[in-house]
Structure formats: structure tokens, C-alpha cells
Amino acid sequence: MYSKLEITGTVVLATGLHIGGSDQFSAIGAVDKPVMRDVLTNLPMIPGSSLKGKMRSLLAKAYNGNKMVKLPDDDEPVLLRIFGSARKGTVKRSRLIFSDLQLANLKDLQKQGVETPTEVKFENSINRFTAVANPRQIERAVRGSEFELELIYDVENPDEVEEDFKVIQEGLRLLQYDYLGGHGSRGYGRVQFRDLDVNVVVGNMENQKVLQLKSMLKDV
């Protein structure tokens, strides 16, 4: 029977996170690289596309092995069925649906003395030949911020659920040892996943199978 599983949890920032918003109309003296913000709350957010893209790229390195893959549509079949493919004639719909992640602990941050949910980090790049500095201001969501994670997994083939969840588990685990967003090689974007859980929200699934999937996510 067709069913849907909801994966929930919390993404905790271990370091400041920068996922860029538009700087097209920045005034003189304004932040050079602002973060992406939710239009209704004006709070920093994590686009679902950023999380999906990073997970897929990390998994591609792990699952494609030494094979040179030019396009995402050339990924291994297990990745194509989870993340989808736009190849003409063999279009595959993604089984895993990502939602934008909203900031969930603003009040807790404020209790800790954080005045705003973002900080501005001043950085310089130095021209090696002229020694001229190029200062810039990069906005980041602050360390300790928590974002609500919500993924929907479509159960299209019950026999493939366990294998798909192993891939999802691996993607989340790899991300904790990499980074999300930009400037990761300089310490930005380290994240941790907390309180991961899965529940059936449409249709039915054996309780034993659901417990098995819950156990897999706890090992992230």
C-alpha cells in the first residue's frame, strides 16, 4: 500500500552558517554577503534545496566510487530514485521531499544574551603581489541556532525502504563531518542532527519496520 513517512528532527549549528541571500541592492557600508531569510519572519532560514543538494553531492562521492560522473542524472540508481532525475525520457520523481528549515529557538538564544539571530563576520583577502587588502562583511546565522527538520519519504516500493533509509542515514551522517552553506573550509557551516525520528503520516506500515527505521536514524 502506498504510504508516506515523515522524518523529523533538529539541525543544530555547531558553527556560524552562511547561506547567501540577495545582495543586488546593497548600499555602501552594508553587509556584502547577507544570509537567506524567511520573508514572513525576517529570520535566517535554511532552504530545503541547500540541504538536498549538499546531501546528494556527498552521497554521489560515496556511491559513485571512482566513476567520473558529469551530471547528477548519471548517479547510481539508488541515488536517482531517492533524489530524482530530470533526464529526458527517463524522468524520475524524487522519493525524498525536502522542506525549508525555519529557526526554532530564537527565544532561547535571546535568553543567552544573543541580541540578533545573525552576526557579521569581518574578513580580509590579501593580494599576494600588491599586499592590498579586500575587506568584506559576511553575515552568518549564529552558533547554537536550531532549525526544524522535516523530510517526507514516499514509500513507492516497500522492498526498497530499508535500503533507501540506509542511504538517507549515510547522507545525514556525512553532512555532520562536512559543512552546509558557503565558506566551509574556513569553519562555517558545521551542523549536528538531533532527535531524529520517523513516523507514518499516510497509509500503513508494520510497527516492527517503523521501529527499525527509527533505530537507523538514531545511529546518525
Secondary structure, 3 states (H helix, E strand, C coil): CCEEEEEEEEEEECCCECCECCCCCCCCCCCCECECECCCCCCEEECHHHHHHHHHHHHHHHHCCCCCCCCHHHCCHHHHHHHCECCCCCCECCCEEECCEEECCHHHHHHCCCCCCEEEEEEEEECCCCCCEEEEEEEEECCCCEEEEEEEEEECCHHHHHHHHHHHHHHHHHHHCCCCCCCHHHCCCCEEEEEEEEEEEECCCCHHHHHHHHHHHHCC
